[in-house]
């Protein structure tokens, strides 16, 4: 299965948090890191009284189920100091989201795939375009078309 993982951090040295997360993704059992985008800087969603985010998207090959992959991602978040709070869009050391899981559509209590906000989020679409420009989503839409109507909103590349 091919899976795309959104990476975000805006606390505790966010560039280092993102780099450590990328290394950790490659150490998940039965999973291999195939590609990773550059790091990007984006304005926060939700409350604006927090630092900008560092974002990236990683492409994985995995034989894990989507739920097992989610469990592994949450273990990485916790190992890197993630504390889940009531404020959904508040600051965090690390956020790892499954954006796509093969060509599957999943709607469960713990997991929604494709990620519910991916089509509107510049910090997901632009890094995704960098590593998979010909990507087609499970609903048949193409990333190359979605990007045409997605404003960059100040998104900047910070490293290759």
LINVEN-V609125 format. One record per residue. SS is DSSP state (hx for helix, st for strand, lp for the rest). PHI is phi in radians with two decimals (none if undefined). Layout:
SS | PHI
SS | PHI
This chain:
lp | none
st | -1.74
st | -2.28
st | -1.99
st | -2.06
st | -1.46
st | -2.11
st | -2.55
st | -2.74
lp | -2.49
lp | -2.44
lp | 0.94
lp | 1.01
hx | -1.03
hx | -1.11
hx | -1.17
hx | -1.02
hx | -1.12
hx | -1.12
hx | -1.12
hx | -1.10
hx | -1.07
hx | -1.09
hx | -1.13
hx | -1.04
lp | -1.30
lp | -1.78
lp | -1.25
lp | -0.96
lp | 1.03
st | -2.46
st | -2.32
st | -1.31
st | -1.67
st | -2.84
st | -2.53
lp | -1.25
lp | -1.10
st | -1.52
st | -2.20
st | -1.95
st | -2.39
lp | -1.20
lp | -1.22
lp | -1.42
lp | 1.24
lp | -0.97
lp | -1.57
lp | -1.55
lp | -2.51
lp | -1.14
lp | -1.06
st | -1.72
st | -1.81
st | -2.26
st | -2.79
st | -2.29
st | -1.96
st | -1.91
st | -2.09
st | -1.88
st | -2.51
lp | -1.81
lp | -1.30
lp | -1.28
hx | -1.05
hx | -1.18
hx | -1.15
hx | -1.15
hx | -1.00
hx | -1.04
hx | -1.12
hx | -1.13
hx | -1.17
hx | -1.15
hx | -1.12
hx | -0.96
hx | -1.12
hx | -1.09
lp | -1.70
lp | 1.61
lp | -1.19
lp | -2.08
lp | -1.35
lp | -2.11
lp | -1.16
lp | -1.29
lp | -1.02
lp | -1.91
lp | -1.42
lp | -1.12
lp | -2.74
lp | -1.23
lp | -2.77
st | -2.30
st | -2.09
st | -2.11
st | -1.36
st | -1.46
st | -2.43
st | -2.30
lp | 0.92
lp | -1.92
lp | -1.52
lp | -2.02
st | -2.25
st | -2.30
lp | -2.27
lp | -1.06
lp | -1.69
lp | -2.61
st | -2.17
st | -2.35
lp | -1.04
lp | -0.95
lp | -1.02
lp | -1.90
hx | -1.08
hx | -1.23
hx | -1.87
lp | -1.78
hx | -1.04
hx | -1.31
hx | -1.81
hx | -1.16
hx | -1.19
hx | -1.11
hx | -1.10
hx | -1.05
hx | -1.06
hx | -1.77
lp | -2.55
lp | -1.10
lp | -1.74
lp | -1.10
st | -1.99
lp | -1.42
lp | -0.98
lp | -1.45
lp | 1.65
lp | -1.30
st | -1.85
hx | -0.97
hx | -1.07
hx | -1.47
hx | -1.06
hx | -1.16
hx | -1.15
hx | -1.98
lp | -1.95
lp | -1.10
lp | -1.24
lp | 0.85
lp | 1.47
lp | -1.01
st | -2.28
st | -1.42
st | -1.97
st | -2.81
lp | -1.65
